[in-house]
């Protein structure tokens, strides 16, 4: 596979992974506004429904909705930035774009994912984390393919001429 092919394919896979993050953020956003549950895959918090919690103190559910909308916005913003970096930077062979595109979602995942395994609440991991894992796997494959292209020497201007 040529350098250009690897960069193109890697960037496409990175954008696809970012698109999955973006769709997850949109679903997360509308779920927060609908008040039909806490998050994807989190219907209750140790048996307490959103309606019960709202009956106890409506400000709690308002605050949770506020946080979920903000989280959805930051997931979507990160996805857009990463997709742009991949499409316009990685595809053109820019190392700084690849590094920045990797650091952004990795930072978010390194901070957020460990909390899911501390047993503070029950959730359906397939619907709650499954899309993020699928997007991450596709994104990482794209990064590896792009790295293969970036590790190849760029053609000199003389080699690029027909």
C-alpha positions in Angstrom: 0.0 0.0 0.0 1.4 3.4 -1.0 1.8 6.3 1.5 -1.1 8.2 0.0 -3.4 5.1 0.1 -2.5 4.4 3.7 -3.1 8.0 4.7 -6.4 8.1 2.8 -7.6 4.8 4.3 -6.4 5.6 7.8 -8.1 9.1 7.7 -11.4 7.6 6.5 -11.4 5.0 9.3 -10.5 7.7 11.8 -13.4 9.9 10.5 -15.7 6.9 10.7 -14.8 6.3 14.3 -15.3 10.0 15.0 -18.7 9.8 13.3 -19.7 7.0 15.6 -18.8 9.2 18.6 -20.8 12.0 17.1 -23.9 9.9 16.6 -23.5 8.6 20.2 -23.4 12.3 21.4 -26.6 13.1 19.4 -28.4 10.1 21.0 -27.0 11.1 24.4 -28.3 14.7 23.9 -31.8 13.7 22.9 -32.0 11.1 25.6 -31.0 13.7 28.2 -33.8 16.0 27.0 -36.4 13.2 26.9 -35.9 12.3 30.6 -36.7 8.7 29.7 -33.6 7.4 31.5 -30.3 8.6 32.9 -28.1 7.6 30.0 -27.9 5.0 27.3 -28.1 1.7 29.1 -28.8 3.3 32.5 -32.5 3.0 33.2 -32.3 3.3 37.0 -29.7 4.2 39.6 -29.9 1.2 42.0 -33.6 0.9 41.3 -34.5 4.6 41.5 -36.1 5.9 38.3 -35.7 9.4 37.0 -39.4 10.0 37.8 -38.8 9.0 41.4 -35.8 11.1 41.7 -37.6 14.0 40.2 -40.4 13.6 42.7 -37.9 13.8 45.5 -36.2 16.9 44.2 -36.8 18.3 40.7 -33.6 20.2 40.8 -31.6 17.0 40.9 -33.0 15.8 37.5 -32.6 19.3 36.1 -28.9 19.2 37.2 -28.4 15.7 35.7 -30.0 16.8 32.4 -27.7 19.9 32.4 -24.6 17.7 32.9 -25.7 15.2 30.2 -26.4 17.9 27.7 -22.9 19.4 28.4 -21.3 15.9 28.1 -23.1 15.3 24.8 -21.8 18.7 23.5 -18.2 17.9 24.5 -18.4 14.4 22.9 -19.8 16.0 19.7 -17.3 18.8 19.7 -14.4 16.3 20.2 -15.8 14.2 17.4 -16.0 17.1 15.0 -12.5 18.3 15.8 -11.0 14.8 15.5 -12.8 14.2 12.2 -11.5 17.5 10.8 -7.9 16.8 12.0 -8.1 13.3 10.4 -9.6 14.5 7.1 -7.6 17.6 6.5 -4.4 16.9 8.5 -3.8 13.1 8.6 -4.9 12.6 5.1 -2.3 15.2 4.0 0.5 13.5 6.0 0.8 15.9 8.9 2.2 14.3 12.1 0.9 17.0 14.4 -2.7 16.4 13.1 -2.4 12.7 13.9 -1.0 13.3 17.3 -3.6 15.9 18.2 -6.4 13.7 16.8 -5.3 10.8 19.0 -4.7 12.8 22.2 -8.2 14.4 22.3 -10.3 11.3 22.5 -7.7 9.3 24.4 -7.7 11.9 27.1 -11.5 11.8 27.4 -11.6 8.0 27.4 -8.8 7.6 30.0 -10.6 9.9 32.4 -14.2 8.6 31.8 -13.9 4.9 31.2 -12.3 3.7 34.5 -15.3 5.1 36.5 -17.6 2.7 34.7 -15.8 -0.3 36.3 -16.0 0.9 40.0 -19.5 -0.5 40.6 -21.2 2.7 41.6 -24.3 1.9 39.5 -25.6 -0.8 37.2 -25.8 -0.4 33.5 -26.2 -2.4 30.3 -22.7 -2.2 29.0 -23.6 -3.1 25.4 -25.8 -0.1 24.9 -23.9 2.2 27.3 -20.3 1.6 26.2 -20.7 -0.6 23.2 -20.9 2.2 20.6 -17.9 3.9 22.2 -15.8 0.7 22.0 -16.8 0.1 18.4 -15.9 3.7 17.4 -12.7 3.5 19.3 -11.7 0.2 17.7 -12.4 1.6 14.2 -10.5 4.8 15.1 -7.5 2.9 16.4 -7.3 0.8 13.2 -7.4 4.0 11.2 -4.6 5.5 13.4 -2.4 2.4 12.7 -3.1 2.5 9.0 -2.3 6.2 8.9 0.9 5.5 11.0 2.0 3.0 8.3 1.6 5.8 5.7 3.3 8.4 7.8 6.3 6.1 8.4 6.9 5.9 4.7 9.0 8.6 3.1 7.1 11.3 1.4 7.8 11.5 -2.3 10.2 14.3 -3.3 9.0 16.9 -5.8 11.0 15.2 -8.6 9.4 11.8 -7.8 5.9 13.3 -7.8 6.2 14.6 -11.3 4.8 12.4 -14.1 
